[in-house]
Amino acid sequence: MNFSSAAARQSSCYSYVIEDDDSAVPRINVFEKGDLALLENLVRKSPEVLKEKDECGASPLHHAAAGGHVTLIQFITTVIDSQVLNSCDEQGNVPLHWAVESNKAESCRALLDLGADPNILNMALLSPLHLAVNFGHNNLIEVLLSYSSTDCNLEGDLGNNPMILACSINNCEALSILIKHGARLCQQNKLGHFPIHAAAFAGAKKAMEVILKAGEELGHSVVSHINFLDKTKCSPLHLAVRGGNFETIRLCIATGAKVDQQQNDRSTPLHLACTQGATEVVKLMLSSFDQVEDIINLTDGAHQTPLHRATIFDHTELAEYLISLGADLNSTDCKGNSPLLLATTCGAWRTVALLLSKGANVNVKDRSGCNFLHLAILQPKGLKNLSEEVLQHNNVKALLNCEDHEGCTPLHYGCRLGIHDSVKNMLGLSGQVGLACKSRDKKSALHFAAQYGRINTCHRLLETIKDSRLLNEGDERGLTPLHLASRGGHTKVVQLLLRKGALFHSDYKGLTCLHHAASEGYTQTMDILLSANPKLMDKTDEDGNTALHFAAREGHVAAVRLMLARGAELVLNKNDTSFLHESLQNGKKDVVNAVIDSDRCAEALGLFRPNSSQRCPILDMIEFLPETCKHLLDCCMKESDDDHNSPDYHIEYDFEWLEAPLTVKKLNDKTLKYKPLAALNAMVQYNRIELLNHPVCKKYLAMKWVAYGSTAHVLNMFLYLLGLLPLTHLIVTLRPTMNITNTGEHQITMVPISFIEVLITVVTIFKNRWNYFKDFSNQCDWFSAIFSLLFIIPVMFNMDGSLHWQAGAVAVFNSWVGFLLYLQRFEGVGIYVVMFGEIMKTLVRIVLLFMYLMLAFGLAFHALMLNQKEFDSVPLSVMQTFVMMVGELNYQNNFLDAYLNHELPFGLLTYLIFVNFVLLMPILLVNLMIGLAVGDIAEVQRNAALKRIAMQIDLHTALEDKLPYWFMKRVDKPSITIYPNRKCSRVWEEDTNDVWSRLQVKSQSCTKIENELMKQKSRMKQMSSTLEKQHNLLKLIIQKMEINYEADEYDGPVDIKSTKWPSLSQTKPRGPGASRWVPLIRAIDSKRK
């Protein structure tokens, strides 16, 4: 129950104002004195008074019960419904709860006599009887239990009955009363605890005695009662040990509690007492047990003995007592830990010394193969925790060369963690033998120290090493200490190894130390290595990769810049892959941009082998990293240094990277395939519209168009007209006449023509069109050519019939449509032609989809409008429906006149279908088609622009493939220069204005941002310089104060992460994990002292 509201209840009362004829009387507390007359007067004036509640949700009956005013209680219950006896406040308390809390026996009797329910639980799941037990109101317990309606075994929170509550607070009088009124001793709560458990855990010795005595009277023996088990098989002795009350524990043991009783986790009370370090309790337990040897080594669920439990928390006195009684020193738990190993892992050094002095086996290993010395190295301070006497013991010395499951000795552990003093001690004990030991992957102690950047440890090892071969010895992959230090970016270790004579060997895959440093991006390490041996720059591995390949593949921009600046040779590996290919195919955008900005951009972009598996890097840029290609094109635009308003201000557009040099075309090497406009064709292939719209690409295409494209296209159109105009002339001049015979048949009379005239026309039409028959993609030309033949051949022979004339009509129609398509390649109007075609495709798809709806209305009109000629046949009816769909309803002639003249057979139904037709077809469907066709006009325009540019590129590609070298050399330009402030020819005027306006907008919008960025860069440089000075100053201070510490030196982006020794992850990290300020602060403190 929440008792914090008690203060609120005391100040909460019902106050009313009594109004006389003259004035108002001050507020009077109704329940202050229990004045019944005053309450009756208030009720007469306002009968609703008794139903009101205060801010705590309590009714007047609650306050009357708390005040002990029996007369008020009786009056209230006679005036209002008896249900008010069990009404609850906000905490779920009924008036009986308030009476019990206020210890008002008279109120309790009155309420119970009136029929109040004593078994109601409040929100804290406490009944009035629970409250009486908790508050120690034992007289109220008698009152409540004197009524038969009170349940003395009612369960509350966690299933606790009043009996368990009384045990938990050691209320013996309440226990006696409850037992007298029939409370059950064997009732469990939700945890399975009996009252004896609650008393044992609470340390309630007197309550336990009462319960045991009562249980014995009820037929429960004391021994069985004291060994009751809960759901986890926990006995009262277990809980008594956890509670820590010695007298309670003594009582449990004296009454026959089992010391060897095991819980579900198989822990005995002895295990719990050893964990707590309760020596007196352990002595009491063992003194009560006859066969000590049967329990002293009893294991729990983790196979740990009581000695294991005592060593975990360094309970030395208890451990010594257990050993004296015969505890097994070398028993191992489920993880293979003996008490010695467990104590070492937990840093219990006093217990470690005790176990060693008692003869514990130091050769025991855990599941990882670690012995006592391995684990000691992993602890803070390492071997400093052990005395010199222990280290000089022969058994301990023998452990120096013992290996774990990974083949690592304690010296390897010390070198990995950089525990300088421990390494020094082990080297003094083992000498050269320890240095020669290798792990399972053939790593020596020097390998580990170099791999993790332990500079002081490396110094100590190199001073001890007498065999110089250990300095350059490789592991199972051929990695020497210099390789490992370079891969970790430990500059100081690399410098030390080089000074000591480390050689620049390659590993078994041909990788040098520079390869490893470059693959991780450690530029300082690379600089040191190249200064020592510049030839490392161009060394290749077994696949032909240089260090530059590795740096580019991993995306290390600074490393790539360093090697390019130092003059690294750009070569292809055995797969014909350059370093630029590596960065492009692995998506390293920053590396590619750095190469583009470097002085060796041209060399890198031109490094590829034609007709190999790798193509030109520019094509990879377009496919994989179009942003880098845009950056390259931006670099091809160079602005002059002149003022932007000066007439001499110009922009140069360089077209070097948009196509292969023309000299390649001149070569007679048939293995080299010259592909004109390869870059632009790749942009079209991969849908790179943003690249095609780049000013450099637009200028390049404009240059090609002005140089020869427009001339060739206009000439092509002229040749097309040579065939189209004669065909049109024939259609116009040879128009036949039509006569209707007496039988109603149509007689068509063709105009005769001479063979010579037709032959000239045929030759003219097909003179330059035969090549189109070879192009299956040009369907329009195929269609025109076929129907032209069907028209011309019968005319040449003056054949009868009119089918060939129909073919001619189709031919001339399709030919003029084809002429319209020729305009697609022109800059100004071409995009509209392409957009027209795209929208036409959408409309055709929609019309074909809704053809069934048109057919439905056509058939309905054909069936209903019997006297209308427009709907006589199904084809005519469908055609008329189609015409009506676009808005040509012809309502008066087709519907209104026929209805007024009573010529409409099914008038009502016809009008109903007509209204549906008007709503669905002309209004809904037509608007839908228009909306779908032009709704995504931006996307249509984008696709049209791409398609128009693609057609222009195809034209230039086809022309350049056929034009001779001498012609292309004369008309092609490697670059052009535009003067925006000068009057130029009309050809360039529109594009020039576009570029100039783009540059002006860019300049105006970027000026403020660029200025702010420059300011921020300047501030960051100043801050960086200041921090560097402070760092150097602190290093100097540390050096002058002769402070030695282990630290990892980083000069790259990657932190060192251990991929080995999972058992070491539980230890505290050293090196980068520890603060570098700690040694300095400690040294300053020691100086002050």
LUMVEX-370982 format. One record per residue (C-alpha): x negated, y negated, z negated. Coordinates in pm, whole numbers, plus 50000, padded with zeros to 5 digits. Each point is the difference from the previous one (the first is absolute). Layout:
! residues N
XYZ/...
END
This chain:
! residues 1089
500005000050000/498854964750069/499744983749657/498754966750134/503564987550024/500485001449621/498974963949953/502414989250270/502785018949829/499384982649670/500404965950156/502895011250220/503424993249855/503484989150094/500744963549921/503304982650064/501284964649953/503154995849792/502004971150133/502324980549769/502354972750099/497494972949915/496485012350061/497855030550074/498445019349717/496315010650050/499265035450117/500425026949737/498285034050021/502855024750012/497985030349877/497774981849756/502115008549699/502415024850153/502964976649955/503015020050117/502424970749973/497894978450226/499795028050258/503765005349986/500534962650057/497685000650302/501755030450145/503414983149966/498764969750190/498055020050262/500715037750023/497205004350256/497374991549740/499475036349903/499245010350362/497254974450060/496295009149990/496864980849910/496814995850205/498845035149899/503235015750119/501135007149641/503674997749897/501364986649666/500195036249881/496215003650048/499394969749777/502535011449743/498315034149982/496554984349967/501294977449722/501625028449807/503484983349998/502335029649978/503144978549982/499094982450324/499295033750166/503405013149897/501764968150111/498324999550342/500865036450071/503664993749910/500294969950231/498305013850312/499625034150162/498045026449807/497655004250299/498104969749870/498475023649743/497765014550275/499404968350204/496324994250089/497844969150008/497354993550265/497655025649841/502695026749990/500474997149620/503475005749851/501114983849669/498835031249814/496444994050131/500164964349859/501265012749666/497215026049973/497344975050103/501254975849730/500205028849746/503694993649926/501415032449861/503494985049949/500204989650363/498895034750113/502715016849790/502674975650119/499085004850367/499835037949968/503345000549814/501554979750284/498765025550256/496684985850124/497915024950201/496675006549817/498395018250295/499734971150250/496484993850133/498824964850079/497744990850289/496985012349802/501805033749969/500384996349625/503165008149803/500894983849664/498535030749828/496714995750192/499954963649890/500615009049636/497075024750011/497704975050174/500784971749753/499795023149700/503584992849896/500405033949838/503204990449818/501624993450338/498855034250120/502095014949717/502954978150098/499825008750369/499555037349941/502905000449754/502284997050302/500415031850202/500034980650328/496314991049960/497685023150198/496815004749800/498295016950298/500874973550258/497144995650253/498754965450083/496984986950187/497815028650135/502465023949838/498944990149646/502625007449734/500134982549659/498005028849853/497044993950232/500184962549937/499905005649626/496935022450041/498204974650215/500334973049729/499505024149706/503464992149854/500305030049768/503224988449831/501704996850336/498725034550092/501545015149688/503344983450066/500025011350363/499065035749910/502725000349731/502594990150260/498955027050246/497324983850220/498225026450209/496285006149945/499565018650327/501414974150240/497464987950261/499784966650176/499264995750373/496295005549938/500755032649827/498984986349660/501585013049682/500284978349688/496845016749868/498104987650308/501184964249946/498975001049635/496595014850084/499234974050266/501124971449773/497855013149713/503125003449781/498785025949752/502964996649762/502475003450285/498225031550115/500305014649651/503714992149989/500575015850341/497975031149923/501845004749671/503404995350164/499045023650281/498935026449755/503384996849827/501695005050338/498015031450070/497054985950196/496675011449861/497454972449943/497445016750229/502385002950291/501374965049939/496554983649996/499185017450332/503084988650193/499014991750363/501354972750224/500355001250381/496224997350049/499345026949736/498734973249769/500175008549628/500424975449710/496285004149932/499184987050350/502084968949933/498604995849653/496474999750144/501044974450258/501584978949725/496765001749803/501515003349647/497705023049805/502555008549730/502535010550258/497405021950171/499105015449665/503675007749934/500425016450343/496985022349946/500995007949642/503465011150110/498645023450266/499644979750320/498035018450269/496704983150076/499605019950322/503464991650142/499584989350364/502134974650186/500895002850367/496564985750082/498585026549763/498684973849758/500005009749633/500234976149704/496295006549961/499344986150350/501974968749920/498194994749674/496615004150170/500994974750266/500794974849727/496825007749812/501955008649685/497305019949825/501905004649673/503055012650183/497885024750198/498385012449681/503415004249841/501285019650300/497005022950028/499885006249623/503555012850016/499215024350282/498595033749913/498265008750329/498314967250097/498175015850292/503375007950160/501064963550015/496754980450015/499505008450369/503665000950104/500434981950335/502804977350121/501474997150349/496814983750131/497945027949840/498574975449750/499125011049646/500344977849693/496294992550039/500674985850347/502664977249851/497664988049726/497164991850242/502164978750233/500254971449750/496595005549839/501305014049670/496575011749891/500835010149642/502955020750110/498005016350281/497295009949753/502625015149768/501525020350284/496585012450106/499285010749646/503125021650007/498975017350319/501354978250284/498655011050339/497474974150122/500085011850360/503705006150064/501114984450330/503344984650089/501915002550328/497604975150164/496935018749888/499134974849728/498405012549682/500194978149686/496554986550092/501044990650353/503264985149878/498254979249735/497474987950257/502754990550246/501824980349727/496834983049875/500245016249655/496264998549942/499995008249627/501925031850073/497615007350290/497044997949762/501805022449750/500845026350264/496455000150132/498655003949646/502385029249944/498685017850308/502644992850263/499185014750339/498724971850224/500175021650313/503805001250013/501434983550314/503434986650079/502005007550315/497934975050201/496795017049894/498974971049776/498045008149686/499594979849685/497254978150150/502004991950315/502864987249787/497694980549770/498604981350301/503524989550100/500654982449670/499104963649930/496314996549908/499385035250130/497265018949815/499544971349755/502845015649803/497855030549928/497105000049760/496465005950116/499945032049798/502945013950195/498404991250334/496745016949908/501735032749928/499035027450244/503605009850068/500834964150092/496924996750222/501085031050187/503254982050089/498184973250197/499775022450306/503425016249967/502374992950288/503744995050013/502195014850272/498794973050240/496385008449926/499374967749806/497794998449695/500334975149712/497264979650167/502194996850310/502844987449779/497744974649834/498684987450333/503484997050141/501254979649704/496774980249967/499395007449630/496424988649997/498995011149653/501575034350042/498195004950329/496784989749831/500525025449720/500875028250240/497004992750220/497815001449692/501495033449901/500155017350339/497294982250200/499595008950367/502215030749965/503104978549958/499124978550299/499755030450225/503475012849912/502554996450278/503785000149997/502045023550212/499924974850287/496184997749963/499954966149829/497254991349757/500174975949707/498564972750223/502805005750251/502624993349732/498244969449861/499594985350350/503575008750102/501494980949705/497504971450001/498335006749665/496944978150047/498425005149656/500585037350020/498385000650343/497014981349857/499645025849724/500355029450239/497504986250250/497504993649722/500375036149887/499985016750343/496625014650091/501105018850310/500534973050268/502105024250204/502934994949761/500224963850117/500825010150358/501715033249941/503455004450152/503135016449864/502095026150181/500984973950264/496484986450030/500744968549800/497004985649818/500254976149701/499444971450245/503035011250203/502215001349690/498844966449866/500544984150341/503485014650031/500884986249658/498554965850074/497625000549703/497484974450119/497685001649699/499795037850019/499304998250375/497204975049942/498555021449723/500045031750213/498374981850290/497274986549772/499395035249869/499515013250351/503365013450109/499985010950365/502634992050262/501165035450063/503215009550177/502545023949850/501125032050169/502424980550225/497324975750107/501254971449782/497434976149859/500344979449684/501024970650223/502895020650139/501265006249646/499674963649895/501724988150318/502875024649962/500804984149661/499254964350108/497194992049753/498254971650180/497394992449732/498925036250001/499864999650380/497884968749995/497535016249760/499775031650211/499524981150326/497364977949846/498125031449897/500495018550329/501494981150300/499995032150207/502945013049799/502234976250194/500135021350315/499745034749845/502795023350113/501605030049835/500705033450165/503004985050184/498034970050126/501574975149756/497954971349867/500644982149671/501884974150204/502515026750105/500655009049635/500434964049886/502384992350288/502025031949942/500564991549633/500744963450069/497114983749811/499754966150168/496994986949807/498005031450077/500784997450372/498994963450007/496765007849819/498965026750248/501014979550303/498034970349868/496975022449941/500065011550361/501475034849972/499925018950330/503485005450139/500225035950119/502615026250080/500195031749795/500295034650147/503734994750057/499304968150200/501424979649714/498564966349902/500294983849659/502694977150145/502025030150112/499795013449644/501364968149847/502764996750261/501225035949977/500014998449619/501894967149989/497244978649845/501174966050122/497554979249796/497005018650140/501174994650358/500584962949937/496534997349846/498485016150312/501934976150224/498694970349802/496405012550008/497344991550256/499955035950122/503645001350101/499275004450371/497605028549934/502485018049772/502964995950235/498025012750296/498745031149820/501885029650145/499435027150257/502394999750298/501935031950077/499345013249647/502375008449717/499684964349868/501244970750207/499154963349986/500354985749646/502284972550127/502595025850103/499835014949649/500504965349859/503154995750205/501385034049893/498975002149633/499264964549878/501694973850221/499244973549735/496285004050068/500584997050373/501864967649936/497014988249796/497735009150291/502194980450240/499994970649760/496215000650014/500254998250381/501604965549963/497334974049931/500854963749932/497494972950072/498644977449727/501454969150164/502804980249846/503415015450068/501184968250171/496914996850217/500245007350375/496915021849961/501655022249744/500415034550153/500835036149920/498055028450156/501685033550056/497605029450029/501375030950181/496985022249932/501885026349794/503145003250210/498505021350277/496885018850101/497264980850183/500394998650378/496505014550041/501435033749894/502224999550308/496974995050222/498335031849873/500345031250213/500095023149698/503145020650052/499995011949638/500754964649883/503674991650041/500534962650036/503334989849848/501004964150069/501704981049717/499555029549762/500504979149687/503184983650127/501415033350114/499325014049652/501884970649846/502985008550219/499715037149921/500044994349622/502594972150015/497684972949863/502114970350102/498224977049751/496705007150175/501454995550347/501374966249891/496624989149873/498724968750181/496885018450123/502075027850162/502454974950146/497154979250144/498375031350137/503175010850178/500574964450121/496474999150141/500615032950181/503374987650125/498564967550135/496925016950146/501685027050206/503115013949833/502434973050110/498655000450355/500295037850025/503475000149850/501294972250226/498505018150301/501735031949887/503294981349972/499464985450347/499475034650145/503105011749816/501964971550164/498695010750340/502105030949960/502844985249801/500844970650229/500335020850320/502165024649810/502174971249883/500104986450353/501265033450132/502725001849733/501184964750084/499875001850379/501215036050050/503094997049782/502555023850162/503684993050070/502925019849862/503315007750177/503035018149860/501515025950233/503715007950038/499605028949760/498504976849736/496445012350033/497014976349987/497934997850318/496554984449949/498154987350312/496194996949967/498014973450191/497505015850243/496324991049964/496935006450208/497485026349893/497054975850020/501574975649753/500775027649750/496515015050038/498404966549920/502254997149695/499125035149877/496294994150038/500324966849822/501945015349709/497685029249942/496714985250102/498844994049647/502535020549805/498815035550067/497745000249694/503034996349778/501075035350091/496975012349810/501084982549682/502765020049834/500494973549732/501164973750249/503575012750038/501394967450134/497645001050299/500785036450061/503704992749999/499624970650237/497755019150239/502305030350023/503134980050070/498104978050246/499085031350195/503595012249988/501054966550145/497264993950259/499725034550160/503705002450108/499904963850120/496965007650217/501985026750182/503324980950003/501715028549818/503734999349930/501504998249654/499774975849711/498115019249732/496664985650106/501464965049973/500965007349639/496455012049943/498754967250141/502204980449759/498575019649708/496464995350135/500274962450036/501574997149653/497325020849835/497214982550192/501014965649875/500245013949646/496495013650049/498854965750115/501374985849674/497895025149807/496904986250172/500524967849808/499335018149670/496284993750020/500304962050018/499334981249676/502974976549994/502935021350114/498715035549965/501065004549639/503644992150086/500065026450270/498675025849757/502494989249732/502795003450257/498975035950062/499805008349627/503474985749932/501375017950307/498815033549857/501844993349675/503214990450180/499915030650224/499615023149698/502954983749824/502255001350309/499205036750057/500795007349636/503404983150011/500935013050348/502385024449830/501954971249846/500294983750343/501185033150146/502635003349723/501574966250075/499765005650377/501915033049980/502604984449768/500684971150242/500105024350294/502685020349822/502164970649886/499804974150282/501645019550278/500804972050249/496684981549981/497635005050293/496994992049782/500715031349795/501185024050274/497015023549969/497695009049714/496864983950156/501934967850073/501445000149650/496575004649836/498504972750220/502844976049920/499485007949630/496304992250034/500794966450163/502534992349730/497385008349738/497824970550098/502964975949963/501775001550339/503305012349849/502324986650278/502745001549738/502734982050197/499795020850320/499405033949839/502154998349687/502214969049954/501614998450348/500615037550003/501614998149655/502254970350091/501075016850324/500775032249811/497395018450202/498105012349690/501325035349925/498585002849648/499914964249883/499525003449625/497365027350015/498194982250284/499794967749803/498835018949690/497135015950191/499254966950171/499674982149663/497675027449876/497994996450319/499644962249957/498845004249641/497565028250061/498524993450342/499704962750095/499674987949641/498335026949791/497985020750248/498724971750218/498914979749698/498355030849857/498055005550319/498894964050014/499025000549634/497965031850034/498374987850316/498874966249875/500145005149621/496385011649983/498844974150251/496764994149809/499045036650030/501085000350364/497864969450068/497045016049822/500325032250202/500514980150317/496854979949936/498035031949940/501425016250313/499284969450216/496404998549875/499695037550054/501144996450362/497544971850053/497235021549851/500995029250224/499834976950301/496524987649913/498855035349916/501175013450336/498484970750189/496635001949827/499865037150060/500234993550376/498244966750045/496315001850093/497194990549763/498844969550198/503514985149990/500505006049628/496584985149927/501034967750175/503444995749845/499575015349651/498844977349716/498395011549674/501364969249820/501874967650052/499854966349829/503084978949933/499984962849929/503294992949822/499584962150015/499364998750375/502445001550288/499845034850142/501605017250294/503625010549976/498975036049980/498344995049664/502094971149868/502715020349822/497625024649835/497614972249901/502734980349829/501135031649821/496525007749871/499344964049904/503284997149806/499225033049829/496594987649894/501414967149877/502675017149790/497435024249863/497634971649919/502664979149826/501415029049796/496685014649896/498064968649910/501334996349645/499785037249927/496475002350136/498874970149794/501465015249685/498395033650077/496654983250047/500354983149662/500865032849831/497085017750168/497664972749878/501305003549644/499655037750009/496414996850119/499234976749711/501615023749751/498135029650147/496714981249976/500674990549636/500935035849906/496885013150170/497834975949800/501665010449674/499595036650088/496304995350068/499624980949675/501645028049800/497825025950170/496964979649904/501194997949638/500545037549983/496585006050155/498264976549754/501765016149703/498875034450125/503495014849996/500215034150167/503375011950125/501435023450262/501934982950279/501055009450352/498944975550268/502634993850271/499604981450322/502955014250190/503755004149989/500305035249864/499855009949633/498155031349903/502415027849923/499095033649861/501195029450204/498455025749771/500075011849643/503694996849918/499225007949636/498114967449973/503084978750068/500965000749634/496884982049890/499584962649978/498594986150325/496664983150004/498454976350247/502674979750177/502645009649745/498074983549714/499704962549971/496654985450101/500354973749728/499825025549718/496185004349998/499504962350009/502414993649712/498455027749791/496524986850065/501004964349901/501635013149682/496885019649909/497824969350059/502194979149767/499705025849724/
END
